[in-house]
């Protein structure tokens, strides 16, 4: 499988860590403006790869820092589409975000 934007993986990961340090999610569109990828179109496989690598290191999934402008939740939660998120996916998003906050921005308010 060819992962679009793979050459920018470290840059995207670093930008996600920067968001995590602030403790507030950003919409895909706003993040896309930040990293010059229009609305993050075509980045699902890259974000999935980053998520897998973080989980393999027993770290929180920093891709949860990105949220849909319409639902205010990540577009994928628990490995499944979340448009809209189910109650279970909302619970999972809150848990994952709390792990991100605890690791990268202790004391921040969980938006979920």
C-alpha positions as a Markdown table, in Angstrom:
| # | Residue | x | y | z |
|---|---|---|---|---|
| 1 | Unk | 0.0 | 0.0 | 0.0 |
| 2 | Unk | 1.2 | 3.5 | -0.9 |
| 3 | Unk | 0.6 | 6.0 | 1.9 |
| 4 | Unk | 0.0 | 9.5 | 0.5 |
| 5 | Unk | 2.2 | 12.2 | 2.2 |
| 6 | Unk | 4.4 | 9.5 | 3.8 |
| 7 | Unk | 7.4 | 11.8 | 3.3 |
| 8 | Unk | 5.7 | 14.3 | 5.7 |
| 9 | Unk | 4.9 | 11.8 | 8.4 |
| 10 | Unk | 7.4 | 13.2 | 11.0 |
| 11 | Unk | 6.3 | 16.8 | 10.3 |
| 12 | Unk | 2.6 | 15.8 | 10.7 |
| 13 | Unk | 3.4 | 13.9 | 13.9 |
| 14 | Unk | 5.3 | 16.8 | 15.3 |
| 15 | Unk | 2.4 | 19.2 | 14.5 |
| 16 | Unk | 0.0 | 16.8 | 16.3 |
| 17 | Unk | 2.3 | 16.7 | 19.4 |
| 18 | Unk | 2.3 | 20.5 | 19.3 |
| 19 | Unk | -1.5 | 20.4 | 19.4 |
| 20 | Unk | -1.4 | 17.9 | 22.3 |
| 21 | Unk | 0.8 | 20.2 | 24.3 |
| 22 | Unk | -1.9 | 22.9 | 24.0 |
| 23 | Unk | -4.6 | 20.4 | 25.1 |
| 24 | Unk | -7.2 | 21.5 | 22.5 |
| 25 | Unk | -8.2 | 19.6 | 19.4 |
| 26 | Unk | -8.2 | 21.4 | 16.0 |
| 27 | Unk | -10.5 | 20.7 | 13.1 |
| 28 | Unk | -9.1 | 18.8 | 10.1 |
| 29 | Unk | -9.5 | 21.9 | 8.0 |
| 30 | Unk | -7.6 | 24.2 | 10.4 |
| 31 | Unk | -4.9 | 21.6 | 10.9 |
| 32 | Unk | -4.7 | 21.2 | 7.1 |
| 33 | Unk | -4.0 | 24.9 | 6.8 |
| 34 | Unk | -1.3 | 24.7 | 9.4 |
| 35 | Unk | 0.5 | 21.9 | 7.5 |
| 36 | Unk | -0.5 | 23.0 | 4.0 |
| 37 | Unk | -2.6 | 20.0 | 3.1 |
| 38 | Unk | -6.1 | 21.1 | 2.0 |
| 39 | Unk | -8.6 | 19.9 | 4.7 |
| 40 | Unk | -6.2 | 17.0 | 5.3 |
| 41 | Unk | -7.7 | 15.3 | 2.2 |
| 42 | Unk | -6.0 | 12.1 | 1.4 |
| 43 | Unk | -4.3 | 11.7 | 4.8 |
| 44 | Unk | -6.4 | 8.9 | 6.4 |
| 45 | Unk | -3.8 | 6.2 | 5.7 |
| 46 | Unk | -1.0 | 8.5 | 7.1 |
| 47 | Unk | -3.1 | 9.3 | 10.2 |
| 48 | Unk | -3.8 | 5.6 | 10.7 |
| 49 | Unk | -0.1 | 4.8 | 10.5 |
| 50 | Unk | 0.7 | 7.5 | 13.0 |
| 51 | Unk | -2.0 | 6.1 | 15.3 |
| 52 | Unk | -0.7 | 2.6 | 15.0 |
| 53 | Unk | 2.9 | 3.6 | 15.7 |
| 54 | Unk | 1.9 | 5.6 | 18.8 |
| 55 | Unk | -0.2 | 2.6 | 20.1 |
| 56 | Unk | 2.7 | 0.3 | 19.5 |
| 57 | Unk | 4.8 | 2.5 | 21.8 |
| 58 | Unk | 2.0 | 2.4 | 24.4 |
| 59 | Unk | 1.4 | 6.1 | 23.9 |
| 60 | Unk | -1.9 | 7.8 | 23.4 |
| 61 | Unk | -3.2 | 8.2 | 19.9 |
| 62 | Unk | -2.4 | 11.8 | 19.1 |
| 63 | Unk | -4.6 | 11.7 | 15.9 |
| 64 | Unk | -7.5 | 12.2 | 18.3 |
| 65 | Unk | -6.3 | 15.9 | 18.4 |
| 66 | Unk | -8.1 | 16.3 | 15.1 |
| 67 | Unk | -11.9 | 16.8 | 15.0 |
| 68 | Unk | -14.6 | 17.2 | 12.5 |
| 69 | Unk | -16.1 | 20.7 | 12.2 |
| 70 | Unk | -19.6 | 19.2 | 12.2 |
| 71 | Unk | -19.5 | 16.6 | 14.9 |
| 72 | Unk | -16.6 | 18.1 | 17.0 |
| 73 | Unk | -15.2 | 14.5 | 17.3 |
| 74 | Unk | -12.5 | 12.7 | 15.3 |
| 75 | Unk | -13.9 | 11.4 | 12.0 |
| 76 | Unk | -12.7 | 7.9 | 13.0 |
| 77 | Unk | -12.9 | 6.5 | 16.6 |
| 78 | Unk | -11.9 | 3.1 | 17.6 |
| 79 | Unk | -10.9 | 2.2 | 14.1 |
| 80 | Unk | -14.4 | 2.9 | 12.7 |
| 81 | Unk | -16.0 | 5.9 | 11.0 |
| 82 | Unk | -17.6 | 8.3 | 13.4 |
| 83 | Unk | -19.9 | 10.5 | 11.4 |
| 84 | Unk | -21.8 | 10.8 | 13.7 |
| 85 | Unk | -20.1 | 9.1 | 16.6 |
| 86 | Unk | -22.0 | 6.5 | 18.6 |
| 87 | Unk | -22.3 | 6.9 | 22.4 |
| 88 | Unk | -19.6 | 4.2 | 22.7 |
| 89 | Unk | -17.3 | 6.1 | 20.3 |
| 90 | Unk | -17.9 | 9.3 | 22.3 |
| 91 | Unk | -16.8 | 7.5 | 25.4 |
| 92 | Unk | -13.7 | 6.1 | 23.7 |
| 93 | Unk | -12.9 | 9.6 | 22.4 |
| 94 | Unk | -13.1 | 11.0 | 25.9 |
| 95 | Unk | -10.9 | 8.3 | 27.3 |
| 96 | Unk | -8.3 | 8.7 | 24.6 |
| 97 | Unk | -8.3 | 12.5 | 24.9 |
| 98 | Unk | -7.8 | 12.1 | 28.7 |
| 99 | Unk | -4.8 | 10.0 | 28.1 |
| 100 | Unk | -3.4 | 12.6 | 25.7 |
| 101 | Unk | -4.0 | 15.4 | 28.3 |
| 102 | Unk | -2.5 | 13.3 | 31.1 |
| 103 | Unk | 0.6 | 12.7 | 28.9 |
| 104 | Unk | 1.1 | 16.0 | 27.1 |
| 105 | Unk | -0.9 | 18.7 | 28.8 |
| 106 | Unk | -1.8 | 17.8 | 32.4 |
| 107 | Unk | -4.7 | 19.8 | 33.9 |
| 108 | Unk | -6.2 | 20.7 | 30.5 |
| 109 | Unk | -10.0 | 20.4 | 30.3 |
| 110 | Unk | -11.2 | 17.4 | 28.3 |
| 111 | Unk | -13.3 | 18.7 | 25.4 |
| 112 | Unk | -15.3 | 15.5 | 25.2 |
